[in-house]
């Protein structure tokens, strides 16, 4: 009987959920927030309290109206939403939004962090209920208050800026050790000229071991939030296989957002036979549309076994050891174009960046082996100017399974110029451009970009490239209790006057996961990905399930024969992805891939777990360090 009652409750719950979820949300349309649901409850309490004078007095002394702005729940809309008024028998009650407190002094910042197990950031009454959740929380060390504070764009004593509040909430969600974040504003006095800001976050479980066995045996330990400080550590120990007893090591350590500067410091090393390296880095990206400056630094040394091809059609490579030192410095500045306080105009910025990097090789190749001086010591200067507009709106069930996601919209137009000077004499110039756009087209999210660049040497074009991409995902569709979203991405790269060593292929992460062919290469290629993702209405021990069907298509060509005149290489996959949002490495998968034909390898091949959602990504309209358009 007990199980029958539970089953009835589950059917009732999912039925109610389905009814409320039937209306699909298009990009840019706000979803009902938990704060608005709570407001309805408070209004009901108010109506009941008015039946007696004394109960209404108690109600007034306890409850205050304060709800997030509609624009806070979905940034695709204007941020200056007007306040609304509700009339009742007891008089007028003004329901204030965050924007109504703009300019108020921040009296205090209250930071609360929830453990990963059993808590719900949208319902703080939910508590851990079983042994596993309590055990996880006992072993977990929560993020320190200063760790969370380092992500915020505002300070105690500042005048409240609603856009800074919303951007701080989004920046918190970009941290891979934070599951979700909600920032709310509460008036500290009747006038509303002083406010308290509450920052509520939920941690992810950050310590994760992993390993592999087979062609390469390895063990990796990673902690993305060391003792709650936000510092990150990863260490791998590996061997090449059963026949090789030698060990190699690689690791990295980083300290993000040092003392509220948004500067991340890091160090890395590797004794891997494929890339023996060590180095240090400093970086500060344009982490927000409000960022005024950005920059970076890297110094590293490398010992890399490298192969070069002397002719475009060669299959065998000339192998040699490449030893070099790399030094990279860049800085950028961002200025608002408009003086308006609106979200759209404040996020429209003029950006200029400058970069210097040098490559110092211990030994250079002969000119006939390296016609474009790819492996010659050089000094390089690059500069870019551009106009960018970046906005974000909130959505769910895109790359995560039900957690708030910030989807970028806007545009970017940038121009790049550069100079490369070789140490043994000679130089050449560089020009490039990039434009990108993301937004709503006929109720569907669309993201597209095109970029091009080339070197100019004695009136000749060298290492030219044009690359373009367009991607989209559908509205979230409801199939009973299940949810469905579809993705489509089309990418193309065209290179001209490239070195014989520079080759494009569609192997693995370069195109089709699990596809490995030594015979398919060239200077231009096209890739297409189609993915259908189902989101199951149930979970187990915090793990959610998403069946996936995937089709990938790749074509490769050269300057004599463009890709569309060559053979089509398809790839099909079917399986299920398993995700726990509270883990740092939160996605596992069981997929089967089918390859009709892989030149030089075989036909009708099946592989386990070839699929990766890395291919389905959308670019932000964001500038970074200037440089060449990469050839891949």
Long-range contacts (C-beta under 8 A, 24 or more apart in sequence): 14-481, 14-537, 17-481, 17-537, 18-478, 18-480, 18-481, 21-478, 21-483, 22-478, 24-475, 24-476, 24-477, 24-478, 25-395, 25-475, 25-476, 26-440, 26-443, 26-444, 26-475, 27-76, 27-393, 27-395, 27-407, 27-409, 27-439, 27-440, 27-443, 27-444, 27-445, 27-475, 28-74, 28-76, 28-77, 28-393, 28-409, 28-440, 29-74, 29-76, 30-70, 30-73, 30-74, 30-77, 30-394, 31-73, 31-74, 31-394, 31-396, 33-67, 33-68, 33-73, 34-122, 34-123, 35-67, 35-68, 35-184, 36-67, 39-65, 39-67, 39-95, 43-86, 46-88, 46-90, 47-88, 50-88, 50-89, 50-90, 56-90, 64-186, 64-187, 65-93, 65-94, 65-95, 65-96, 66-96, 66-184, 66-185, 66-186, 66-187, 67-95, 67-96, 67-97, 68-97, 68-98, 68-184, 69-97, 69-98, 69-99, 69-162, 70-97, 71-99, 71-162, 71-166, 71-343, 72-97, 72-98, 72-162, 72-165, 72-166, 73-394, 74-393, 74-394, 75-166, 75-343, 75-391, 75-392, 75-393, 75-394, 75-406, 76-391, 76-393, 76-409, 76-440, 77-393, 78-342, 78-343, 78-344, 79-162, 79-163, 79-166, 79-342, 79-343, 80-341, 80-342, 80-343, 96-187, 96-192, 98-162, 98-165, 98-184, 98-185, 99-162, 100-192, 101-160, 101-162, 101-185, 101-187, 101-192, 101-195, 102-159, 102-160, 102-161, 102-162, 103-159, 103-160, 104-159, 104-160, 104-187, 104-192, 104-193, 104-194, 104-195, 105-157, 105-158, 105-159, 105-160, 105-193, 105-194, 105-195, 106-154, 106-155, 106-156, 106-157, 106-158, 106-159, 106-160, 106-195, 106-196, 106-197, 107-156, 107-188, 107-194, 107-195, 107-196, 108-156, 108-188, 108-196, 108-197, 109-149, 109-152, 109-154, 109-155, 109-156, 109-196, 109-197, 109-199, 110-196, 110-197, 110-198, 110-199, 111-145, 111-148, 111-149, 111-199, 111-201, 112-198, 112-199, 112-200, 112-201, 113-142, 113-143, 113-145, 113-148, 113-201, 113-202, 113-203, 114-200, 114-201, 114-202, 114-203, 115-140, 115-142, 115-202, 115-203, 116-140, 116-179, 116-202, 116-203, 116-204, 116-205, 116-582, 117-205, 117-542, 117-582, 119-202, 121-179, 121-180, 121-181, 121-182, 121-200, 121-201, 121-202, 122-182, 124-200, 132-541, 136-205, 140-203, 140-205, 140-206, 141-225, 141-227, 141-228, 142-203, 142-228, 143-177, 143-178, 143-201, 143-203, 143-225, 143-228, 143-230, 144-228, 144-229, 144-230, 147-225, 147-228, 147-229, 147-230, 148-172, 148-199, 148-201, 149-260, 150-230, 150-256, 150-257, 150-258, 150-259, 150-260, 150-262, 151-175, 151-257, 152-199, 152-260, 153-288, 153-290, 154-197, 160-185, 160-195, 160-197, 163-290, 163-343, 163-346, 164-290, 165-197, 167-288, 167-289, 167-290, 168-199, 170-288, 170-392, 170-406, 171-287, 171-288, 172-199, 172-201, 173-404, 173-405, 173-406, 174-287, 174-406, 175-230, 175-256, 176-204, 176-224, 176-584, 177-203, 177-204, 177-206, 177-224, 177-225, 177-230, 177-584, 178-202, 178-203, 178-204, 179-203, 179-204, 179-403, 179-581, 179-582, 180-403, 180-404, 202-582, 203-582, 204-581, 204-582, 204-583, 204-584, 204-586, 205-582, 205-583, 205-584, 206-584, 208-583, 208-584, 208-585, 210-585, 214-241, 215-240, 215-241, 216-240, 216-241, 217-241, 217-242, 222-584, 222-585, 224-584, 230-255, 230-256, 230-257, 231-255, 231-256, 232-256, 238-272, 240-273, 248-272, 248-273, 262-287, 262-291, 268-300, 273-305, 274-304, 274-305, 275-302, 275-303, 275-304, 276-302, 276-303, 276-304, 277-301, 277-302, 277-303, 277-304, 279-326, 285-622, 285-624, 286-332, 286-334, 286-351, 286-622, 286-623, 286-624, 289-346, 289-347, 289-349, 289-388, 289-389, 289-390, 289-391, 290-346, 290-347, 291-334, 292-333, 292-334, 292-335, 293-331, 293-332, 293-333, 293-334, 294-331, 294-332, 294-334, 294-353, 294-624, 295-329, 295-330, 295-331, 295-332, 296-328, 296-329, 296-330, 296-625, 297-328, 297-329, 298-326, 298-327, 298-328, 299-325, 299-326, 299-327, 299-328, 300-325, 300-326, 301-325, 301-326, 302-326, 306-375, 307-501, 308-365, 308-369, 308-370, 308-375, 308-500, 308-501, 309-500, 309-501, 309-503, 310-368, 310-369, 310-500, 311-500, 312-500, 312-523, 312-558, 314-500, 315-518, 315-519, 318-369, 320-365, 322-361, 322-375, 323-361, 323-362, 323-363, 324-359, 324-360, 324-361, 324-362, 324-375, 325-359, 325-360, 326-357, 326-358, 326-359, 326-360, 327-357, 327-358, 327-360, 328-355, 328-356, 328-357, 328-625, 329-355, 329-356, 329-357, 330-354, 330-355, 330-356, 330-357, 330-625, 330-626, 331-355, 332-623, 332-624, 332-625, 334-388, 337-387, 343-391, 344-389, 344-391, 347-389, 347-390, 347-391, 347-410, 348-387, 348-388, 348-389, 349-387, 349-388, 349-389, 350-385, 350-386, 350-387, 351-384, 351-385, 351-386, 351-387, 351-388, 351-414, 351-623, 352-383, 352-384, 352-385, 352-386, 353-383, 353-384, 353-385, 353-623, 353-624, 353-625, 353-626, 354-381, 354-382, 354-383, 354-626, 355-380, 355-381, 355-382, 355-383, 355-625, 355-626, 355-627, 356-380, 356-381, 356-382, 357-627, 364-424, 370-499, 370-501, 371-499, 371-500, 372-462, 372-463, 372-499, 373-422, 373-426, 374-499, 374-501, 374-502, 376-422, 376-423, 376-424, 377-422, 377-423, 377-424, 378-420, 378-421, 378-422, 378-423, 379-420, 379-421, 379-423, 380-418, 380-419, 380-420, 380-421, 381-418, 381-419, 382-416, 382-417, 382-418, 382-430, 382-625, 382-626, 382-627, 382-628, 383-416, 383-417, 383-418, 383-626, 384-414, 384-415, 384-416, 384-417, 384-623, 384-626, 385-414, 385-415, 386-412, 386-413, 386-414, 386-415, 386-434, 386-623, 387-411, 387-412, 387-413, 387-414, 388-412, 388-413, 388-414, 388-621, 388-622, 388-623, 389-621, 390-620, 390-621, 390-622, 395-476, 396-476, 397-476, 397-483, 397-485, 397-535, 398-473, 398-485, 399-613, 399-616, 400-579, 400-581, 401-535, 401-544, 401-546, 401-579, 401-581, 402-535, 402-544, 402-581, 403-581, 407-445, 408-438, 408-447, 408-618, 408-620, 408-621, 408-622, 409-438, 409-439, 409-440, 409-621, 410-437, 410-438, 410-439, 410-621, 411-435, 411-436, 411-437, 411-438, 411-621, 412-436, 412-437, 412-621, 412-622, 412-623, 414-623, 416-453, 416-626, 416-627, 418-626, 418-627, 418-628, 420-455, 428-455, 428-456, 428-457, 428-462, 429-455, 429-456, 430-454, 430-455, 430-456, 430-628, 431-456, 432-628, 432-629, 434-629, 436-619, 436-621, 437-621, 438-618, 438-619, 438-620, 438-621, 441-472, 443-475, 444-472, 444-473, 444-474, 444-475, 445-472, 445-473, 445-618, 446-470, 446-471, 446-472, 447-471, 447-472, 447-618, 447-619, 449-619, 451-629, 452-629, 453-628, 453-629, 454-497, 460-497, 461-496, 461-497, 462-497, 463-495, 463-497, 463-498, 463-499, 463-502, 463-628, 463-631, 464-495, 464-496, 464-497, 464-498, 465-493, 465-494, 465-495, 465-496, 465-498, 465-629, 465-631, 466-493, 466-494, 467-491, 467-492, 467-493, 467-494, 467-629, 468-492, 469-619, 471-616, 471-617, 471-618, 479-534, 481-537, 482-534, 482-535, 482-536, 482-537, 483-534, 483-535, 483-537, 484-532, 484-533, 484-534, 484-535, 485-533, 485-535, 486-530, 486-531, 486-532, 486-533, 487-529, 487-530, 487-531, 487-532, 487-533, 487-616, 488-528, 488-529, 488-530, 488-531, 489-527, 489-528, 489-529, 489-615, 489-616, 489-617, 490-526, 490-527, 490-528, 491-526, 491-527, 491-528, 492-524, 492-525, 492-526, 492-527, 492-563, 493-524, 493-525, 493-631, 493-632, 494-523, 494-524, 494-562, 495-523, 495-524, 495-631, 496-523, 496-559, 498-523, 498-631, 502-631, 504-556, 504-631, 504-632, 505-556, 506-554, 506-556, 506-569, 509-612, 509-614, 510-632, 511-552, 511-554, 512-552, 512-554, 512-569, 512-571, 513-552, 513-571, 513-573, 513-593, 513-610, 513-611, 513-612, 513-615, 514-571, 514-593, 514-595, 514-607, 514-610, 515-554, 515-569, 515-571, 515-595, 515-598, 516-598, 516-601, 517-569, 517-598, 517-599, 517-600, 517-601, 518-600, 518-601, 519-599, 519-600, 520-554, 520-556, 520-569, 520-599, 520-600, 521-556, 522-556, 522-557, 522-558, 522-563, 522-566, 523-557, 523-558, 523-559, 524-556, 524-557, 524-558, 524-559, 524-562, 524-563, 525-554, 525-555, 525-556, 525-557, 525-563, 526-553, 526-554, 526-555, 526-563, 526-564, 527-552, 527-553, 527-554, 527-615, 528-552, 528-553, 528-554, 529-615, 529-616, 531-613, 531-616, 533-577, 542-580, 542-582, 543-578, 543-579, 543-580, 544-578, 544-579, 544-580, 544-581, 545-576, 545-577, 545-578, 545-579, 546-576, 546-577, 546-578, 546-579, 547-575, 547-576, 547-577, 548-573, 548-574, 548-575, 548-576, 548-577, 548-589, 548-591, 548-611, 549-573, 549-574, 550-574, 550-591, 550-611, 552-615, 567-599, 569-597, 569-598, 570-595, 570-596, 571-595, 571-610, 573-610, 573-611, 575-609, 575-611, 577-613, 587-613
